[in-house]
Amino acid sequence: MPARTDIDAATMTELEAAAFRRLVQHLRTRADVQNIDMMNLSGFCRNCLSNWMKDAADEHGIALSKDESRELVYGMSYDAWKALHQGEASAAQQAAFEANKPQH
C-alpha cells in the first residue's frame, strides 16, 4: 500500500508525536522489560529513544542534557529507574548484545 499523501505535514507531525508519546508511556508501564532485551530483540531501547530526543533537540538548537532527555523517556531520573527496575544482565544477554550490537 502506498504512503498516504492526503495528510498534511503538520497533521502527520501530530500523529507521529502522539505515537511517540504512546510508545514512551507504554515503556514506562513495562519496566519489567529490560533495556538489554529490547536491544537484543529490536536494536533499540529506552536509552536510544532518549539519545534520539537529545539529537532532535540539538538539531533545533534546544539545550537538553543527556540526563534531561533520559528523564523525559523514563519518567524519572535514569539512576532512580535503574535502582527500581534494572536487573543484572545474564551472560547470555550480554553475549547476545555483543553479537548484535547496533551501530547507531
C-alpha positions as CSV (number, residue, x, y, z in Angstrom):
1,M,0.0,0.0,0.0
2,P,1.5,3.4,-0.9
3,A,2.1,6.1,1.7
4,R,-0.8,8.4,2.4
5,T,-0.4,11.7,0.6
6,D,-3.6,13.4,1.7
7,I,-2.3,14.1,5.3
8,D,-0.7,17.5,5.6
9,A,2.8,17.8,7.2
10,A,1.5,19.4,10.4
11,T,-1.1,16.7,11.0
12,M,1.5,14.0,10.2
13,T,3.8,15.5,12.8
14,E,1.0,15.5,15.4
15,L,0.2,11.8,14.6
16,E,3.9,10.9,14.9
17,A,4.2,12.8,18.2
18,A,1.1,11.1,19.6
19,A,2.5,7.7,18.6
20,F,5.9,8.5,20.2
21,R,4.1,9.7,23.4
22,R,2.2,6.4,23.5
23,L,5.3,4.4,23.0
24,V,7.1,6.2,25.8
25,Q,4.1,5.7,28.1
26,H,3.9,2.0,27.2
27,L,7.6,1.6,28.0
28,R,7.1,3.3,31.4
29,T,4.4,0.8,32.3
30,R,6.6,-2.1,31.2
31,A,9.5,-1.7,33.5
32,D,9.8,-5.5,33.6
33,V,11.2,-5.3,30.1
34,Q,14.9,-4.8,30.4
35,N,16.7,-2.5,28.0
36,I,19.2,-5.2,27.1
37,D,16.3,-7.5,26.0
38,M,14.8,-4.6,23.9
39,M,18.2,-4.0,22.3
40,N,18.8,-7.7,21.6
41,L,15.4,-8.1,20.0
42,S,14.8,-4.8,18.2
43,G,18.1,-3.0,18.1
44,F,17.0,0.0,20.2
45,C,16.0,0.6,23.8
46,R,14.9,3.4,26.1
47,N,18.4,4.9,26.1
48,C,18.3,5.1,22.3
49,L,15.0,6.9,22.4
50,S,16.4,9.4,24.9
51,N,19.5,9.9,22.7
52,W,17.3,10.4,19.6
53,M,15.3,13.0,21.6
54,K,18.5,14.8,22.5
55,D,19.7,14.7,18.9
56,A,16.4,16.3,17.8
57,A,16.8,19.0,20.4
58,D,20.3,19.7,19.3
59,E,19.2,19.9,15.7
60,H,16.6,22.6,16.8
61,G,19.1,24.5,18.9
62,I,17.4,23.5,22.1
63,A,19.6,22.9,25.2
64,L,18.7,19.4,26.5
65,S,21.2,17.4,28.5
66,K,21.5,13.6,28.3
67,D,20.1,13.3,31.8
68,E,17.2,15.5,30.9
69,S,16.4,13.6,27.8
70,R,16.5,10.3,29.7
71,E,14.2,11.7,32.4
72,L,11.7,12.6,29.6
73,V,11.7,9.0,28.4
74,Y,12.0,7.2,31.8
75,G,9.6,9.5,33.7
76,M,12.3,9.8,36.4
77,S,16.0,10.0,36.6
78,Y,17.9,7.3,35.0
79,D,19.6,6.4,38.3
80,A,16.3,6.1,40.0
81,W,14.9,3.9,37.2
82,K,17.9,1.6,37.3
83,A,17.7,1.3,41.1
84,L,14.0,0.4,40.9
85,H,13.8,-1.8,37.7
86,Q,17.1,-2.8,36.2
87,G,18.4,-6.2,36.9
88,E,21.8,-7.7,36.3
89,A,22.3,-8.8,32.7
90,S,22.9,-12.5,32.3
91,A,25.9,-13.9,30.5
92,A,23.5,-14.9,27.7
93,Q,22.0,-11.4,27.4
94,Q,25.5,-9.9,27.4
95,A,26.7,-12.3,24.7
96,A,23.6,-11.6,22.5
97,F,24.2,-7.9,22.9
98,E,27.8,-8.1,21.9
99,A,26.9,-10.3,18.9
100,N,24.1,-7.9,17.7
101,K,25.3,-4.5,19.0
102,P,23.7,-1.8,16.9
103,Q,26.0,0.8,15.3
104,H,23.7,3.9,15.9
